[in-house]
Amino acid sequence: MHNWPILSILVWLPIVGGALALLLGNQRAQTARWLALSFAVATFALSIPLLTGFDYFTSGLQFVERREWIPAYDIQYHLGADGISVALIVLTTLTTALVLIGAWGSIDKRVNQYVAAFLFLEGLMIGVFAAVDAMLFYVFFEGMLIPMFIIIGVWGGPRRVYASVKFFLYTFLGSVFMLVGLIYLYLQAGSWQLPDLYALPLDAKEQMWLFFAFLIAFAVKVPMFPVHTWLPDAHVEAPTGGSVILAAIMLKIGGYGFLRFSLPITPDASHEFAWLVIALSLIAVVYIGLVALVQEDMKKLIAYSSISHMGFVTLGIFIALMLVRDQGNPEAARLGVQGAMVQMISHGFISGAMFSCVGVLYDRMHSRMIKDYGGVANVMPWFAAFLVFFGMANAGLPGTSGFVGEFMVIVASFQVHPMLAFTAAITLILGAAYTLWLVKRVAFGDVGNAHVAELEDINPREWIVLTAFAAGTLLIGVYPKPLTDLMEPAIAQLASQLAISKL
């Protein structure tokens, strides 16, 4: 497999599939569904060799491909993957296949364009995780906004145009700052390759400007408080598949950007302003958790819970900096980054599953309001079992993946200051409060609504989707070692990079 351009295949195969789906035309909906699913499943199958052919003992990039692309500016088509990229790429290929299975019956207008948008999005997101050339990264990073913008704007709810424009403007404006930063780095280093940018010496002032350029771009993506307001709107209006991909994959690109750009390129500025990111992360974790408590719309509640859980990711990443720099403790720093990464993958499974559950109910009742339900467990026992399980995982129950990442981040933050750990741990209480409140009102009690009494339990298609998410959640929760082993060399190298000042 090593002599195959495996990363290029993973990037371009779904894009080719999307183009073919578009060519089918609007009339052949069923053909488009099968075509898209076969491409998505093939892409997932081809991403497995990334795990089997991966050398778990080296921190360098693997599966590397390099081609001249725009020689005048030394921009190269340069792809490579380490453990962090591989974990996110496999999550992307799996989630896309599940999304296409989940949307089988619920999308009936312009089906070929819908499935094509998801395949394009999949290829571009894999490109983001595999790009080693900063300009190539930027092209993929911007490119994936377009299919998502279309998915929300065409197949979304009543306020879909407002939500899609807001999503696009926020993320686009954020990434303009990153583009300026990348051009500055190119003029200094004469190269777009990430290893060259890591080695570039930068003084304190340069690092500060670059750090904030990256911070704005990636904070909008995560999204961090206070630039998070586009996310609840986007989630509420997006179709179920759009919400799943947005929560499971696209939010991770912000955290990934911090690990790939902010920390290694501007280590001193990142350390200098770590307190700012940690403060914003803790506000997200606590305040947004409280906001989630008062939501009446199921999707809004899960959207706010996403922001709160992603606060753990940025917290873990920047806690690591303080541990390396202030305490000279790379072991604990690795724990912080490991926790952030496990949290990212775990959140992909859990939030994807929670939005899928809302989709199952919405397909049947066409309402997302919690008050319209009650007693669902009496008529949909299997669905209720899944909902309770994912609710527990969302609240961070030990034995589920939701616990592992948060626990690692809390342990790491305890070594910086016990108050940090205590504040972060409040999420577990809030998470339990809003998630169990949601599950109780939707699933339990008496059937108060005549429509609920007529609901049918999940069909085989929904079984496949929810079982796959549940398997991932349980596997990482019970035995996270394969995942942490995969990412350990890359994270150890990052921790050693952070220890070296550029000043």
N, C-alpha and C positions, 0 to 999 in steps of 0.2 A: 504493500500500500504506500510505502514511503516515497516511491518514485512517481506516484500519482499527484497531480495538482489538486489535492483533496479539498483545500480551502476554497480554491476557485470554483470547483464543482459545487460546493455547498452554497456559495454566493450566487452563482449564475443559474443553477438548475431551477430553483423556484421562480426566478425572473423569466426564464424561457417558458416555464409552465404558465405563468401569468399572461405572457404574450399570446400563447396558444389559446388560453381561455377567452381572451378578448376577441380573437379571430373567429371564435365559434358563433358569435352573435347572440342576441337576446333570446332567440326562440328555443335554443337547445339547452334548457336549464339543467336537466338531469345529467346530460353529457358533461356539461361544465363542472358540475359537482364532483362527478367521478374522476374527471381529468385532474382537477385541482387536488383532490384527496390523494390520488396516486402519486402526484408529484411531491406532495407534502410528506407522505409516508416514505417515499424513496429518499427524500432529503434526510429524514430522521434516520433511516437505515444506514445511510452513508455517513452520518455523523457519529455512529457507534465506533468505527475504526479510529476516530480521534481518541477514544478512551482506551481501546485495546492496543493501539500502536503507540501509545504515549509512553515516553521514558520518564518514570516517576522520580528519577534521581537527579535530573538536571534542571537548573533554573533558567536555562537559555530558551530562546524561541525555537519551536519545532514546526515541522511541515512548512518550512519557509519557501516562498516564491518571490522572485524579483524580476520585473521587466521594466525597461524604459517606458515611460508613459508620455510625459511632456519634457523632453530633454533640455529645452531652452531654460527651464527653471528648475531642472534637476528633480522634477516630481516623478516618483516611481510608483508603479503598481507593485507594492511590497506588502505581502501578507505573511503572517506568522502567528503562532498561538502558544501561550504558556498555559499552566493549569487553570488560571483565572478565566482566560478566554474560553478554554475548552468547556468548562462547567457551564458558562453562560450560553455558548453556542448550542450545546446539547439541550439545555432548557428551552431555547428558542425553537429548535426543530420539533421538539416534542409538543410544546404548547400550540404551535401553529397547526399541527396535525389534529390535535384535540379540538381546536376552535372550529376547524372546517367540519369535523364530525358533528359538533354541537349545533352549528348553524344550519344543518341539513334541511330541517323542515320549517324553520322560523323565518328564513329570508326567501321571499318569492318574487320580488321585483328586481330586475337587472341582475340576475344571479351570476352571470358570467363576469360582470364587472366587479361584483362583490368579492368573489373568490380570487379574481386576478389581483385586486388591491391587497389582499392578505399575502398572496405569494410574492408580490413585489416587495411588500413590507418585510417579509421574512428574509429575502435575499439581502436587502439593505441593512437590516439589523445584524445579520451574520457578518457583513462587511465591516460594520462598526467595531465588532469585537475582534476582527482578524487584522485590521489595518495596522501596519507598522510605519507607514508614511503619514505624517500629520495632515497633509493636504487631502490625501485619499480618505483618511478618517473624517475630515470635515465634509467631504462630498457625500459620503454615506450618511453622516450625522444629519445633514440638511435634507438629503434625499428622502429619508424615511418620514419626514414631516408630511410629505405630499400624499402618500396613500392614506395615512391616518386622518389627515384633514378631509379627504374625500369620504372615507368610511363614516366619520361622524356627520359630515355635512349632507350626505345623500341618504344614508340609512338610519339616521339618528331620530331622536324624539322631536316634539313640537318646537323646541328652541334650539334645534340643531345648528342653524346657521350662526347664531350668536356664539354658541359653544365652540364651534370649529374655528371661527375667526379668532376668538380669544385665545384658544389653544395655539393657533399658528403664530399670532403676533407675539405672545409671551416667549415661546420657544425660539422664534426666529430672531427677535431682538436680543435675547440672551446670547445666541451664538454669533451675532455680529461682533460682540466684544472678543469672543474667542478667536475669530478670524483675524482681527487686528493684532492680537497677541501672537498668533502663529506667524503672521507676516513679519513681525518684528524679530521673532526668533530666527526665522529663515535668513533675514538680512544680517543677523549677528553670526549665525553658524554656517551659512552657505549650504544648508542641507535641511531637508524636511524629515529625515529619518529620526525616529524617536531616540535610538541609542545616542545619536550625535547631539540631540537637544539635551539629553540627560547629562552629557559630559561638558556642556557649555558653561563656562564660568559667568556668573551674573552678579552684579553688586546689589546691595540691599534695596535701592530704589527701583531698579529694573524688576527685581523679584516681586516687590510690592505691587507694582502696576500689573504685572503678568498674573500674579495670584488673584487679584480682583477681577481681571478679565475672565479667567477660567472659572472663578467662583460664581460670577453672574450666570455664565453659560450653563454650568452644571447644577447650580442651586435651583434654577427654574425646572430642570429636567427631573430632579429627585422627587418631588419639589420640596424645597425647604421653606419654612416660615420666613418672611412674609410674602414670598412670591409663589404661594401654593394655590391661589384662589382660582386658577384656571382648571385645576384637576377635578373638583367636585362637579363643576358644570360639564366638563368633557365626559366624565363618567356617567352622569345622569342621562345625558342626551345620546351617548354612543349606543349602538346596538350591543348585545351581549358579547359577541366576539371581539368587538372593538375594546370594550372594557377589560376583557380578559388579557388581551395582548398589551394594552396600555399599562395595566397593573403588574402583569407578570414579567414583562420584558422591558418596555420603554423606560419605566422609572429607574431600572437598574443601570441604564446608560449614564445617568448622572453620577452614581456611585463609582461606576467603572472609570469615568472621566477623572474623578479625583485621584484614583489610584494610578492611572496611566499618565496624567498630565500634571495636576497641581502639585502632588507630593514630590515626585522625582525631579521635576524641572525647577520648582521654586521651594526647595526644602526649608530654607531659612524663613522666608515670608510665611510659609504654611505654619511653621512653628510659632512665629511671632503673632499670627492672627488665629491660632488654634482656639484660643478662648472664645473668640467671636462665633466660630462655627459650632463649638460645643454648647455655647449659650443658646444659639438658634435651634440646635438639635433638641436640647432639653425643653425649650418652649414648645417645639413641635410635638415632642413626646407627651407632655403634660396638657398643655392648653388645647391642642387639637383633639386629644383624647376626651377632654371635657365637652368640646364642640360635638363630638360624635354621639355623646350621651343624649343630646336633645333632638337628634334627627328623627323625622317621621317617615322619610323615604329610605327604603332598604339600601338602595344603591349609594345614596349620599352618606349613609352611616358607614358603609364599607369603604367608600372613597376616603373619608376622613380617617378611618382606622388605618388605611394604607399610608397616609402621610405620617401618622404617629409611628407606625412600625418602621418606616424608612428613616425616621429620625435616629433610630438605633444604628443604622448603617453609617451615617455621617459621624455619629458620636464615636463609634468604634474606630473609624479611620483616623480621626484627629486626636483621640485619646492616645493612640499608638505613638503619635509624634511626641507628645509630652513625656511618655514613658521612655522613649529612646533618648530624647534630648536632655530632659531635666533629671532623669533618674538613671540614665545609662542602663536601661533594662530592656534589651531587645527581645528577651523571652516573652515578657508581658506584652510588649508591643505587638509581637506576632499573634498573640492571643486576641488582641483587640481587632486586628485586621481580619484574622480568621473568623472571628465572631461576626464581623460586618459582612463578610462574604457568605458565610453560612446563612445569615439572616436574609441576604439578597435572594439566594436560591430558594430558601424555605418560603419566603414571602411570595415568590413566584408561584409556588404550588398552592399555598393557602389562599391568597387573594384571587388567583385564577379560579379556584374551586368555589369560593364564596360568591363571586360574580356569576359563575355557572349556575349555582343554586338559585340565585335571584332570577336568572334567565329561564330556568325550568318553570318557576312559578309564574313569571311574566307571560311566557308563551301560553299558559293555560288561562290566566285571569286578566291579563292586560292591565295590571295595576302593580305599582311598586310600593304602595303605601302600607305601612305595617298594620294600620287599623283595619284594613280590608280583610286581614287574615285572622287566624286563630283556630286552633284545633286541627291543623293540617296533618298532624301525626295520626289522627284517627282514620283519615282516608288515604294518606300516602305514607305508610309506615317506613318503607325503605328510604324514601327521600328524607324523611325526618331523621333517620339514623345517620345518614350522610351529613345532614345539616348540623346535628348535634356534634358529630365528630369534628367537622371543620370549625365549628364554633369554639370547641375546646382548644383546637390547635391555634386558632386566632388569639385566644386568651393566653397562650403560652403554657399549656399543660405539659408537664414532664412526660416523655414518651412520644411527643410529637415534635416535628421539626421547629415549630414556633418557639419551643423552650430553649433549644440548643444554642442558637445564635445569640438570643437575648441574654442567656446565662453567661456566655463567654464575654460579651461586651460589659455586662455588669461587674464580673470578676476583674476585668482589666481596668475599668474605671475606678473600682475600689482602691486600686493601688496608686491612683493619682490623688483621690480624695474621697473619703467615705460618703460625704454629702452628694457627690456626683452619682455614686452608685445608688444611694437612697432615692434621689430624684428620678433616676432612670427606672428604678424598680417600681415607682408609682404606676408606670404604664401597665404593668402586669395586673394591678388592681383595677385600673380604669378599663383595660382591655377586657377583663372578665366581666366588668359591670355592663359595658355597652353590648358586648357580644351575647352574653347570657340573657340580657333584657330583650334583645332582638329574637333570639331563639325561643325564649319563653312565650313571647307575644305571638309569634308566627306559628310555632309548631304545637304548643300545648294548650290546655284548657278545652272548653266545649266548642263545638263547631257553631259559630254565631252567625254564619253567612250561608245562605242557600247555595251560592256559587261554590263555596269551599266544599260543601257536602258532595258535589258532583265531580270533584277532581279525580283524575286517574293517576296512579303511581307511575314512577319513571319507566320509560321505554328502554329497549336494549341499547339504543344510541347514547342516551343520557347515562346509562349504566357504565358504558365504556369510559366516558369522559370523567365521571366522578370517581370511578374505581382507580383510574390512572393517577389522578391528583391525590387520592387517598393513599395509594401505594408509595408515591414519592414522599408524602408528608410523614408517613410511618417509618419508612426506610431511613430517612435522615434523622428522625427523632430517636429511633432505637439504636442505629448503628451509623453514626456520622463519619466514621474513620475513613472509608474510601474517598469521600468528598474532601475531607481535610488533607489526606495524603496527596490527593491530586493537586491541591493548591499550595501545599507547604513550601516546595522549593521556590516558587515565584514570590511568595509572601516573605520568606526568609531573605531573599535577595532585596526585596523592597525595604525591609527593616534595616538591612545593612547600608542601603543607599541613603536612608533618612538620617543615619548617624553621622554622615559626612557633610560638613558645612561647605557651601560654595563661597563663603566670604573670606 
